[in-house]
Amino acid sequence: MFTLQQQASAVGTCLALSGNLTIYEVRDARDALLGAFGAQPSGHWQLDLSALDELDTAGAQLLLAAQRQLRLSDATLEVCNPSAEALELLQLLRVQTLFSSHAPAASGGRHAQ
Amino acid sequence: MLNDQQWSQLLLSFVEEARDLAKQAEEYLLQLEQTPTDEDAINGLFRAMHTLKGSAGLFSLTPLVNFTHHLESLLMKVREGQQALTPVLLDLLLRGLDEINAMVELIDADSGELPVDEARHAGLIAALTSHEVSPLIPLTVIEPDACKAFGRLDKCANCDQEAAWHISLRLQPEILANGFDPASFLRYLSRLGDILQLELIDDALPALADIDPESCYLGMEIDLCTTASKAEIEEVFEFIREFCTLRILPPNAALEDYLQLIHDLPETDQKIGRILVASGLLTELELDQALRLQAADAQQPRPLGSVLVEQGMVPAQGVNAALAKQQTVREKRNQEHSQIRVAAHKLDELINLVGELVISAAGAQLRAQLKGDAACIESTQTVNLHVEQIREAALKLRMIEIGDTFNRFHRVVRDVSQQLGKDIRLEIQGADTELDKAVIDRLADPLTHLVRNAIDHGIEPAEQRLAAGKPAEGHLRLDAYHESGMIVIEVADDGRGLNTQRIREKAIARGLIDAQANLSDHDVQMLIFAAGFSTADNVSDLSGRGVGMDVVRSAIDALRGTIEIDSRPGAGCTFRIRLPLTLAIIDGFLISLGDDYFVIPLDMVTECLELEADQLDGAAYGYLDLRGRPLPCLSLAAHFKLREAPSKRRNIIVVSHGRQQAGLIVDHLHGELQTVIKPLGQLFQHLQGIGGSTILGSGQVALILDIPSLFRHLHTHVEASPADLRTSQPRQIAAGQQGETPCNSSAT
């Protein structure tokens, strides 16, 4: 079960993800995210993962793709308050770019060497 | 007809020949480069190609035949002046030669196959036929590209390890949909060691709008610090093997160890992949995969080494080390297989010299012993030890396998049986038995006689065989094996066997035996070796002219051998030839009677026993009890009418020949002696019981006993003359009572 709640935040837009984000939910989640972003997303986006129960590689990949999507229109994305489960995976995969809104766009998604 | 081993031996000698020819051809070509009109060189070149083509044809090496054929026709044009020998053409020819060399090296001696890529080959031949220089693609030269892909390794910060394993993982899109979460394998991997670095490769990841979220677009570059082996690391990813591309490279420090490991591997002739797997640098799975990749690229097969490096499975240094290893093993093997042809007379000279050396070394040892100088004795003993080794090595040079001689009979059997309308199968056993070349050469004729006789007289026509309840196909067997220092050669057929009645009648008719003579079957059979004897009523082309068996007998005698007949009526006949292994030098056992020295071939000596002086009571022949069995005995002194030593103690030497045993009574035992056989002079050729002479270290002459002839003599005296038997029988005393243990051979 995956749900997405959108709310405005101090620095931009916050999307609160809750439930699971795994291979079973990624298709729905993608549509939900695309819907939230709209045609021309702009500004700073925050993903609140505090209520995320489960995250797998497919989910992490989706988050990366979301970041990429935002970058296309010069928007930025930041992961906030990841739950323990989410944090474990993101650290395992060392996708630090997701944690930092200030990652330079030119890094192409790779962490700095 | 030829077995695989013989075939590959022939093939190996062809490879040798081909290399020589190619080398010759190259020399001619280089000569032509200097003087393009040199006719001798052109002719020589043409001949070399022609010979190569012919020989290659014999081994059905079609690609080589085709290729040399085109070179040959090109050279033909040059020879006939239709084609100028331009530098361009010379270049083409030289490259053609390289190609031949490459092909020759590709010949698999075991399977006799020459794996060549047909398509490329056609291209090369086209270049030759059109005389246009087109770039020849070099045949599989194993030269791995430098490793560019994953050379970078990071130093482990957390432990003492100098560097970490580098794991490169590329995931297939389906992996997620198949229910695998790559992250779980990472977690599992971290149990093997510390993941120092992990770089997520998401270059292929599309933006959210374009993504199929259930497909995987990721890859990973992982540095892992672990003590696990490559195979263990590979095992982590076992379940997602189909859904990923996995490359595992060892740390630089470990790489050194692996290279050392490759270097230290036992020297077996392995393929490069096997060497790498054995060292642990490559896993079985990777090898399979690389081989498939290699096979898939059929148009331009590449060496496995370069596939491995290109695929990043093994670092270039690893492949190089394995190649070096393979090279040394191959070179070693080539050395083992390479042969030198030496003129036979040179070998004979060597053997003669070794013979003289044996005698003079024995002389030196004797002098040293007389002088009693311990150091001198010791060094002469060392010299003698080496002389013995030289002797054995020198004699081995002359040893060749009897198989070649046996194989000639395939043709003889085929021709003769066709001529006679019989269906005969030849079976060859013991073809690898080695025998002195001189013996083998002189054996060919007697064997031919025996084989022809067996086919002509022994094996019946098919109707008779069927009537006798035997298979229609006759069976002829040639066999060679070693038996107590002799070589035994058997010619056996499953024919009707010798007809003793008929032989007897013929022998009486020819006056060979008296009509009243009471001969055993065996003795009657031996009559076929008498000169001028033939039982055949009609003289055929093949046999029956009475020339043959006596020639066989004398040829065998000349080789110091014996022949025996084992014939069962209706079941077949076996001729068994026993020959000494060599004619030049033997291991002898030195004995003496009074002041006279004799040598018994050591291989025939079974044991030595002590004997009381009066056991035979001066009789020349008799029986002794050897552990409850009668042992026919012969007193050498009485036999040769020599004076015995006055000593009470005498010795018995138990000798065996074939399946018989006998005791020789002698005065003294002197132990082993390397005996160089010198033939007896013409005058003494017919001396019974003496087979030759030798010279002792002291310069004294010792006679070599001809044991088979002594056996025959003993046989006639002990069994055929009961008078002698009677005189000795009451006196028989168990030899065992005096001490059964065989004497030390150095007892004197």
Interface residues (C-beta under 8 A of the other chain):
Chain A: T22 I23 V26 R27 A29 R30 L33 L34 F37 D56 T57 A58 A60 Q61 L62 L64 A65 A66 R68 Q69 L72 L89 L92 L93 R94 V95 G108 G109 R110 H111
Chain B: L176 A177 G179 D181 P182 A183 L186 R187 L198 E199 L200 I201 D202 D203 L205 P206 A207 L208 A209 I211 P213 E214 C216 Y217 L218
